[in-house]
Protein backbone atom coordinates (compact mmCIF):
# COMPACT_ATOMS: atom_id res chain seq x y z
CA UNK A 1 0.00 0.00 0.00
CA UNK A 2 1.01 3.64 -0.34
CA UNK A 3 1.49 3.81 3.42
CA UNK A 4 4.39 1.34 3.12
CA UNK A 5 6.49 3.81 1.14
CA UNK A 6 8.04 7.18 1.77
CA UNK A 7 6.46 9.14 -1.06
CA UNK A 8 8.08 12.43 -1.94
CA UNK A 9 6.29 14.89 -4.16
CA UNK A 10 6.70 18.47 -5.25
CA UNK A 11 4.85 20.92 -7.44
CA UNK A 12 6.07 21.47 -10.97
CA UNK A 13 4.87 23.84 -13.64
CA UNK A 14 4.93 23.61 -17.44
CA UNK A 15 8.50 24.11 -18.60
CA UNK A 16 10.07 22.77 -15.38
CA UNK A 17 12.76 20.10 -15.63
CA UNK A 18 12.87 17.12 -13.27
CA UNK A 19 16.02 14.97 -13.01
CA UNK A 20 16.30 11.65 -11.20
CA UNK A 21 18.18 8.35 -11.24
CA UNK A 22 16.64 5.79 -13.64
CA UNK A 23 16.08 3.31 -10.81
CA UNK A 24 13.86 5.74 -8.88
CA UNK A 25 10.23 4.65 -8.99
CA UNK A 26 8.43 7.68 -10.35
CA UNK A 27 5.14 8.76 -11.78
CA UNK A 28 3.07 11.76 -12.66
CA UNK A 29 -0.51 12.90 -12.69
CA UNK A 30 -2.65 11.60 -15.54
CA UNK A 31 -2.86 13.51 -18.78
CA UNK A 32 -6.33 14.68 -19.73
CA UNK A 33 -8.01 14.52 -23.14
CA UNK A 34 -6.53 17.12 -25.45
CA UNK A 35 -3.31 17.46 -23.44
CA UNK A 36 0.03 15.70 -23.66
CA UNK A 37 3.19 15.19 -21.68
CA UNK A 38 6.56 15.38 -23.39
CA UNK A 39 9.53 13.46 -22.06
CA UNK A 40 13.19 13.59 -23.00
CA UNK A 41 15.40 10.82 -21.69
CA UNK A 42 19.18 11.27 -21.65
CA UNK A 43 21.42 8.47 -20.43
CA UNK A 44 25.12 8.82 -19.86
CA UNK A 45 27.57 5.91 -19.63
CA UNK A 46 31.25 5.79 -18.80
CA UNK A 47 33.78 4.72 -21.40
CA UNK A 48 34.14 1.39 -19.57
CA UNK A 49 30.41 0.50 -19.91
CA UNK A 50 29.65 -2.77 -21.73
CA UNK A 51 26.51 -4.20 -23.31
CA UNK A 52 24.51 -6.58 -21.11
CA UNK A 53 21.42 -7.90 -22.94
CA UNK A 54 18.21 -7.94 -20.89
CA UNK A 55 14.85 -9.56 -21.47
CA UNK A 56 11.82 -7.41 -22.05
CA UNK A 57 13.25 -4.92 -24.49
CA UNK A 58 15.43 -2.95 -22.08
CA UNK A 59 17.94 -0.62 -23.63
CA UNK A 60 17.96 1.77 -26.55
CA UNK A 61 15.12 1.48 -29.04
CA UNK A 62 17.39 2.04 -32.01
CA UNK A 63 16.79 -0.06 -35.12
CA UNK A 64 19.42 -2.83 -35.34
CA UNK A 65 21.19 -1.85 -32.10
CA UNK A 66 20.56 -5.11 -30.23
CA UNK A 67 21.39 -7.17 -33.32
CA UNK A 68 24.76 -5.41 -33.65
CA UNK A 69 25.70 -5.86 -29.99
CA UNK A 70 26.96 -8.94 -28.15
CA UNK A 71 27.29 -9.41 -24.38
CA UNK A 72 30.46 -7.70 -23.19
CA UNK A 73 30.85 -5.42 -26.23
CA UNK A 74 31.78 -1.81 -25.42
CA UNK A 75 28.52 0.12 -25.04
CA UNK A 76 29.14 2.22 -28.14
CA UNK A 77 27.18 2.59 -31.33
CA UNK A 78 27.12 5.15 -34.15
CA UNK A 79 23.51 5.95 -33.09
CA UNK A 80 24.68 7.00 -29.60
CA UNK A 81 26.72 10.21 -29.77
CA UNK A 82 29.38 10.95 -27.20
CA UNK A 83 29.04 14.21 -25.27
CA UNK A 84 32.82 14.63 -25.52
CA UNK A 85 32.63 14.67 -29.30
CA UNK A 86 34.15 11.21 -29.80
CA UNK A 87 32.79 9.03 -32.56
CA UNK A 88 32.65 5.25 -32.54
CA UNK A 89 32.53 2.79 -35.40
CA UNK A 90 29.98 -0.03 -35.52
CA UNK A 91 32.49 -2.35 -33.79
CA UNK A 92 32.66 0.00 -30.78
CA UNK A 93 36.18 1.30 -31.46
CA UNK A 94 36.99 4.99 -31.26
CA UNK A 95 37.17 6.49 -34.74
CA UNK A 96 38.07 10.14 -34.40
CA UNK A 97 37.42 13.27 -32.40
CA UNK A 98 35.29 16.03 -33.80
CA UNK A 99 36.56 19.55 -33.70
CA UNK A 100 34.93 21.89 -31.22
CA UNK A 101 31.68 23.36 -32.48
CA UNK A 102 30.93 20.63 -35.02
CA UNK A 103 27.38 19.33 -34.70
CA UNK A 104 26.42 15.84 -33.57
CA UNK A 105 25.51 13.67 -36.57
Number of C-alpha atoms within 10 A of each C-alpha: 4 6 6 6 7 7 9 6 9 4 5 9 6 6 6 7 9 6 7 8 8 9 6 7 8 11 7 7 6 9 9 8 6 5 7 9 10 4 7 5 6 6 8 9 10 7 10 8 13 17 15 14 14 9 6 6 9 10 13 11 9 10 9 9 17 16 7 12 20 14 12 11 14 17 20 25 19 14 16 17 14 17 9 9 16 14 23 20 13 15 14 17 12 12 11 11 12 13 9 8 7 8 8 12 8
